[in-house]
Amino acid sequence: MGSIEAVVDIPALRAQLADLEAEASAPNLWDDQEHAQQVTSRLSFAQGEIRRVEGLRSRLDDLPILFELAEDEADEAALADAMRELELLETQIAELEVRTLLSGEYDAREAFVTIRSGAGGVDAADWAEMLLRMYTRYCERHGWPYEVNDTSYAEEAGIKSATFHVKVPYAYGTLSVEQGTHRLVRISPFDNQGRRQTSFAEVEVIPVVEQTDHVDVPEDELRVDVYRASGPGGQGVNTTDSAVRITHLPTGIVVSCQNERSQIQNRASAMAVLQSKLLERRRQEEQAKMDALKGDSAGSWGNQMRSYVLHPYQMVKDLRTEEETGNTAAVLDGEIDNFVEAGIRWRKQQQAA
């Protein structure tokens, strides 16, 4: 088993931590609250990564001793424990290795994730809500803070769309492999004849804009509408017109935010999403130019990227990586690490090819 130092650049991690600690100790840090939150979030993440690496290093150093003691005492139970520790370490080091594959321009960023219902009527709206729960449970399992910016509820059940902000470094690099169309096959709970239904939902992942990105959005290119936020069934959430919808007139991109009580806060959150979408649009245009220069005629891998079958059998299968499992309940409860890691490795192979 390769050493952890071969996987992670610990000196670079410590240098990054020292820079963040110096920035966090500045007396005027909280003059800019948004920047201060980014610094403290990155500081906490870096501290956690170093603790994680040091913990793995210590356990790796202890492993030969565990095997030696078990063999000297001919203790089968102790030997079994040492083997389990070896397998666990191999798994955790492999997970750490995946992080080193996130070297894209925006991979270290936080992320906005948007889920939209597609073809399939009420079943698709319900499926979109199931995906929202799957991804938020994934974040919770990893201890990643997130905030739901906007939810558009469907009339009968489920959601038309939802956008949430994953507030942890490398969220974009990690979750961007989840972008694409997700297909669900099941017996519809909304069909009184109990027929099988196929539903679709789209997942979009974009990096959060930073101050260095310089995405200028002139005011005359925006149309800003305010309205009263609504919840499931159409009931009012706020008693004032605090929800904000912003339309970028040149591109037709529409974003909205209703999670804050203040119209000013909702506008700021919506503008952050809009700038991120414009940044992603610019990135895609630049990538399209590069692909054209390379003569790349391959279609987008994001279309029809994963299938979830609940009837007549149980299986979740990624159509790009061939990763699959029969434990559909665990996947829908946020246990998607194997799919995410396989997607990251697959993407790296595609880039290398």
QUIRAKA-V253733 format. One record per residue. N is the residue number from 1. RES is the residue in one letter. OMEGA is omega as a letter, one per 40 degrees, with the letter a starting at -180 (* if undefined). Layout:
BEGIN
N;RES;OMEGA
N;RES;OMEGA
END
This chain:
BEGIN
1;M;a
2;G;a
3;S;i
4;I;a
5;E;i
6;A;a
7;V;a
8;V;i
9;D;a
10;I;i
11;P;i
12;A;i
13;L;i
14;R;i
15;A;i
16;Q;i
17;L;i
18;A;i
19;D;a
20;L;i
21;E;i
22;A;i
23;E;a
24;A;a
25;S;i
26;A;a
27;P;a
28;N;a
29;L;a
30;W;i
31;D;i
32;D;a
33;Q;a
34;E;i
35;H;i
36;A;i
37;Q;i
38;Q;a
39;V;a
40;T;i
41;S;i
42;R;i
43;L;i
44;S;a
45;F;a
46;A;i
47;Q;i
48;G;i
49;E;a
50;I;i
51;R;a
52;R;a
53;V;a
54;E;i
55;G;i
56;L;i
57;R;a
58;S;i
59;R;i
60;L;i
61;D;a
62;D;a
63;L;i
64;P;i
65;I;i
66;L;a
67;F;a
68;E;i
69;L;a
70;A;a
71;E;i
72;D;a
73;E;a
74;A;a
75;D;a
76;E;i
77;A;i
78;A;i
79;L;i
80;A;i
81;D;i
82;A;i
83;M;i
84;R;i
85;E;i
86;L;a
87;E;i
88;L;i
89;L;i
90;E;i
91;T;a
92;Q;i
93;I;i
94;A;i
95;E;i
96;L;i
97;E;i
98;V;a
99;R;a
100;T;i
101;L;a
102;L;a
103;S;i
104;G;a
105;E;a
106;Y;a
107;D;a
108;A;a
109;R;i
110;E;a
111;A;i
112;F;i
113;V;i
114;T;i
115;I;a
116;R;i
117;S;a
118;G;a
119;A;i
120;G;i
121;G;a
122;V;i
123;D;i
124;A;i
125;A;i
126;D;i
127;W;i
128;A;i
129;E;i
130;M;i
131;L;i
132;L;i
133;R;a
134;M;a
135;Y;i
136;T;i
137;R;i
138;Y;i
139;C;a
140;E;i
141;R;a
142;H;a
143;G;a
144;W;i
145;P;i
146;Y;i
147;E;i
148;V;a
149;N;a
150;D;i
151;T;i
152;S;a
153;Y;i
154;A;a
155;E;a
156;E;a
157;A;i
158;G;a
159;I;i
160;K;i
161;S;i
162;A;i
163;T;i
164;F;a
165;H;i
166;V;a
167;K;i
168;V;i
169;P;i
170;Y;i
171;A;a
172;Y;a
173;G;a
174;T;a
175;L;a
176;S;i
177;V;i
178;E;a
179;Q;i
180;G;a
181;T;i
182;H;a
183;R;i
184;L;i
185;V;a
186;R;i
187;I;a
188;S;i
189;P;a
190;F;i
191;D;a
192;N;i
193;Q;i
194;G;a
195;R;i
196;R;a
197;Q;i
198;T;a
199;S;a
200;F;i
201;A;a
202;E;i
203;V;i
204;E;i
205;V;a
206;I;i
207;P;i
208;V;a
209;V;i
210;E;a
211;Q;a
212;T;a
213;D;i
214;H;i
215;V;a
216;D;i
217;V;i
218;P;a
219;E;a
220;D;i
221;E;a
222;L;i
223;R;a
224;V;i
225;D;i
226;V;a
227;Y;i
228;R;a
229;A;i
230;S;i
231;G;i
232;P;i
233;G;i
234;G;a
235;Q;a
236;G;i
237;V;i
238;N;i
239;T;i
240;T;i
241;D;a
242;S;i
243;A;a
244;V;i
245;R;a
246;I;i
247;T;i
248;H;a
249;L;a
250;P;a
251;T;a
252;G;i
253;I;i
254;V;i
255;V;i
256;S;i
257;C;a
258;Q;a
259;N;a
260;E;i
261;R;a
262;S;i
263;Q;i
264;I;i
265;Q;i
266;N;i
267;R;i
268;A;i
269;S;i
270;A;i
271;M;i
272;A;i
273;V;a
274;L;i
275;Q;i
276;S;i
277;K;i
278;L;i
279;L;i
280;E;i
281;R;i
282;R;i
283;R;a
284;Q;i
285;E;i
286;E;i
287;Q;i
288;A;i
289;K;i
290;M;i
291;D;i
292;A;i
293;L;a
294;K;a
295;G;a
296;D;a
297;S;a
298;A;i
299;G;i
300;S;i
301;W;a
302;G;a
303;N;i
304;Q;a
305;M;a
306;R;a
307;S;i
308;Y;a
309;V;i
310;L;i
311;H;e
312;P;i
313;Y;a
314;Q;i
315;M;i
316;V;a
317;K;i
318;D;a
319;L;i
320;R;a
321;T;a
322;E;i
323;E;a
324;E;i
325;T;i
326;G;a
327;N;a
328;T;a
329;A;i
330;A;i
331;V;a
332;L;i
333;D;i
334;G;i
335;E;a
336;I;a
337;D;a
338;N;i
339;F;a
340;V;a
341;E;i
342;A;i
343;G;i
344;I;i
345;R;i
346;W;i
347;R;i
348;K;i
349;Q;i
350;Q;i
351;Q;a
352;A;a
353;A;*
END
